[in-house]
């Protein structure tokens, strides 16, 4: 294969991906006005259902616009030899391959973020505001943006630099050392993400004494789940949407409740949600996902090591000087069909795990409270209750609300 054929292979992959997901979204959007299934009839009253339809349609229209903008910009960047331009720009300042790569990715990521920021601003302060979800301020929005940039520079830049050092000193074997680095970093983040990263963006406070904490502790004791860390996060400073999550393992495991969740649900419903999260832990879902993720990462890195030194990858993007960072861009796109397949598999497994966690909550607590909590959370977030099956199969990591309720009531 020559560089021209490889270039058009890359373009074909990008266009196919865009058209495929556009068609899936089209199928899903056609079902926005479908009648709500009988089991979900009590989720929305007539007024709330009209509001949810309007919310879905407005988001769909906005998504079409942003997707079209994104693919158009991407095609222009490829055909106008944008990668060559940025690479030449970086090399005007230094010949050090690590610094060139850092400047290269920094320019591209910063430029992309600047171009897409107006869309995220509109999403937050127009659409989410219009439907009563947004609680963020312009100060929080821009502060989050600056913090995100800073973290990308420190973490992203640091990891990329180490990987390139591995490549410089070990050649094709760099993938082994990179795999170990990513494994260590992933485990570390699983253990300490809530302690190190979350506080940068949100305030976390221990759940105070009272009915809810007592109910949670009683349930944890009943199922033999050692739990010392229950925190409340101030999610309401950005959105009214509720959530809860489980993080860490061993002595570092903790449960984090959004303050919006506490406001929206009754005590028994919150315990049911946490019983679901405990189910993930008891069924070893977290460990399974971690191991599979690392195995897939190792497989990808091995493939990278086979092709990254090929001048063809760089020349396909019109860059005359072969380099690690240009090869990484080209390989990432070529690998995306494999990534889509593994993504389908992981989503399928994830949906199975959700059923298992629901069953655990039903068997150790009470399925009725989990059903009522799921309905309330769906209503409060104006969720789509009638998604297209094909869209669910490809995009959903969770079963639909109807599927979960049918499973809980079976």
C-alpha positions, 0 to 999 in steps of 0.5 A, spaced: 500 500 500 502 506 498 501 513 501 495 515 497 491 509 498 493 509 506 491 516 506 484 515 503 483 508 507 484 513 513 479 518 510 474 512 508 474 510 516 472 517 518 467 518 513 464 511 514 464 512 522 460 519 521 455 516 516 454 510 521 453 513 527 449 519 523 444 513 521 443 510 528 442 517 531 437 518 525 433 511 527 433 513 534 430 520 533 425 517 529 422 514 535 422 520 540 414 520 539 413 513 540 408 511 545 411 510 552 410 502 554 405 501 559 410 499 564 413 506 564 406 510 563 407 513 570 414 516 569 411 522 565 405 525 566 402 529 559 406 535 560 412 532 563 412 527 557 412 533 552 417 537 555 422 530 555 420 530 547 422 537 546 428 536 550 430 530 546 429 533 539 433 540 541 439 536 543 438 531 537 438 538 532 444 540 536 448 534 536 447 534 528 450 541 527 456 539 532 457 532 528 457 536 521 461 541 524 466 536 527 467 532 520 467 538 516 473 541 520 476 534 520 476 533 513 479 540 511 484 539 516 486 532 512 486 535 505 489 541 507 495 538 510 494 540 517 498 535 520 504 537 516 503 544 518 502 543 525 508 539 525 512 544 521 510 549 526 512 545 532 519 543 529 520 551 528 521 551 535 525 545 537 528 539 534 527 535 540 522 529 538 519 529 545 518 537 545 516 536 538 510 531 540 508 535 546 508 542 542 504 538 536 499 535 540 498 541 545 497 545 539 492 540 536 488 539 542 488 546 544 485 549 537 480 543 537 478 545 544 477 553 542 473 551 536 468 546 540 468 551 546 462 555 543 458 549 542 459 546 550 457 553 552 451 553 548 449 546 551 450 548 558 447 555 558 442 555 553 439 548 552 440 545 559 438 552 562 432 552 558 430 545 561 432 547 568 438 542 568 443 547 569 446 550 575 453 552 573 455 559 573 460 562 567 465 562 573 465 555 574 465 553 566 471 557 565 474 555 571 473 548 569 476 549 562 482 552 565 483 546 570 482 541 565 487 544 560 492 544 566 491 537 568 492 535 560 498 538 560 501 535 567 498 528 566 497 527 558 504 531 557 507 527 562 505 520 560 506 522 553 513 524 555 515 517 558 512 513 553 517 517 548 522 515 552 521 508 552 520 508 545 527 512 544 531 507 549 527 500 547 525 501 540 519 496 538 519 493 545 517 500 548 510 497 548 511 492 554 514 498 558 508 502 556 503 497 558 506 496 565 506 504 566 498 504 564 497 498 568 500 502 574 497 508 572 490 505 571 490 502 578 493 508 582 487 512 579 482 507 581 484 507 588 485 515 589 481 518 583 476 520 588 481 523 593 486 526 588 482 528 582 475 529 584 477 535 589 479 539 584 472 540 581 468 538 587 467 539 594 466 532 598 464 531 605 462 525 609 455 523 610 452 526 616 449 522 622 442 520 621 437 516 618 440 515 611 447 513 614 444 508 619 440 505 613 446 505 609 450 502 614 445 497 616 445 494 609 452 494 608 453 490 615 447 485 612 451 483 606 458 483 609 460 489 605 465 493 609 464 500 608 467 506 612 467 512 607 460 515 604 461 521 601 456 527 599 459 531 593 456 538 591 453 536 584 448 541 584 453 546 583 453 544 576 446 540 574 440 538 577 441 531 574 443 526 580 448 520 580 452 516 585 458 512 584 462 507 587 470 507 587 476 504 589 477 497 592 480 494 598 481 499 604 480 505 599 473 503 596 468 509 597 461 510 595 459 517 593 452 520 593 450 526 589 447 531 593 441 532 588 440 524 589 439 525 596 434 531 594 430 527 589 430 520 592 427 517 599 432 513 604 429 506 601 430 508 594 437 511 595 439 504 599 437 500 593 441 504 588 447 503 593 445 496 593 446 496 586 453 499 586 455 494 592 452 488 587 457 490 582 463 490 587 460 483 590 460 480 583 467 482 581 465 487 575 470 492 577 476 487 577 473 484 570 473 491 567 480 493 569 483 486 567 479 486 560 481 494 559 488 492 560 488 486 556 485 490 550 490 496 551 496 491 551 493 488 545 493 495 542 500 497 544 503 491 541 500 492 534 502 500 535 509 497 536 509 493 529 507 499 525 509 505 529 516 506 525 513 505 518 515 511 514 508 510 511 504 512 516 507 519 516 507 520 509 500 518 508 499 525 512 503 528 508 509 529 513 516 528 510 519 527 517 517 520 520 515 521 527 512 517 533 507 522 534 504 522 527 505 515 526 500 515 533 495 519 529 495 515 523 495 508 527 489 511 532 484 512 526 486 505 522 485 501 529 478 505 530 474 499 527 477 494 532 476 499 537 469 499 535 468 492 535 471 491 542 467 497 544 460 493 542 463 487 546 464 491 552 457 494 552 454 488 551 458 485 557 456 492 561 449 491 560 449 484 562 453 486 569 447 491 570 442 486 570 446 482 575 447 488 579 440 489 579 438 482 581 443 483 587 439 489 589 433 485 588 435 479 592 439 483 598 434 489 599 428 490 595 427 491 587 421 495 588 425 501 591 430 500 585 424 500 580 421 507 583 428 510 584 430 508 576 423 511 574 424 518 578 431 519 576 429 518 568 423 523 569 428 528 573 433 527 567 428 527 561 430 520 559 429 517 552 424 511 554 423 509 547 430 508 544 431 504 538 434 497 539 440 498 534 442 504 538 441 501 544 445 495 542 451 499 539 451 505 544 448 503 551 452 501 556 446 500 560 439 496 559 434 501 557 429 503 563 424 498 560 429 492 560 431 493 567 424 494 570 422 487 566 428 484 569 427 486 576 419 484 576 421 477 573 
